[in-house]
Amino acid sequence: MASEAEDLEAEAAEQWQLVNTPLGEMWSGRTRYAAAMYFFKRGEMNAETLEVYRICARLDHEDPLPIIRDRSVGKEWLKRLGA
């Protein structure tokens, strides 16, 4: 049986994959936003960065990263993504 720490690590890994869902896939904007909410709730993303994901939620082809960069928010998040 997996430990609670292993379960949390598996959940974080799954959410990481979801926040990196490729652009253009159906519902991908909403998927990225839901995963971004997970990282926000964990304190790993600020509200301004989450807001960009919210704005892009209905825009499956819109990359939130350039918008985050243009708004000068989420610098730590961009580093984490290697963007």
N, C-alpha and C positions, 0 to 999 in steps of 0.2 A: 504494500500500500504506500502511495506517495505521501511524503510529508507535506505539511502546510507550506513550507518554504519552497518545495519543489512545485507545488501547485501554483503558487504566486509567480514563480519564475516562468512556468509554462504559459500562464496567462499573459504576462508581460511580453513574452516572445511572440505570442499570437497577435497581440495588439500592435506590436512593432511591425509585423508583416502587414497588418491591415492599414496602418497609417501610411504605409508605403505602397498601397494598391496602385497599380499602373493607371495613368490618366486614360480617359476615354472608355473604360469599361463601364457597362451599365451599373448605375448606383455607386460608382467608385467615389464620387464626391461625398456622399452620405456615409459611406464606409470609412473614409479618411476622417471625417468629422467625428463620428462615433469613437474611433480609436483615439483621436486627439482629446476628446472629453475624458477618456480613461487616464491619459497622461496628465491632463490638467488637474484632475481630482487627486492624483498622486503627488501633486506639487512639482511636476517635472516640466510644466509648460505654463507660461503666464497667460493672463486673460486676453491680452491684446493679440497674441498668437492664436489662441483658440477662436477669437472672433474672425480672423481671416479664414480659418477652416470652416466656420459657420457660413460665412459669405459664399464660400466656394462649394458648399454642400450640394447645391442643386446644379452645379456646373461641372459635370463629369470630366470635361476636357480642360478645365482651368487648373493650372499648377499653383498651389498656394505659396510655394517657396519664394518666387520672385516678388509677390505682394508683401510677404513678411519682410523680405530684404528691403523693398522700396519704402516701407513704413518704418524701418529701423526698429522693429520689435523682434523679440525672439532670437536674439543673437546666439544665446546658449543652445537653443533648439536647433538652429541652423548648423552650429558646430557639431552637435550630436548626429545630425543627419549627414554630415560631411558635405553640406551644400555651401 
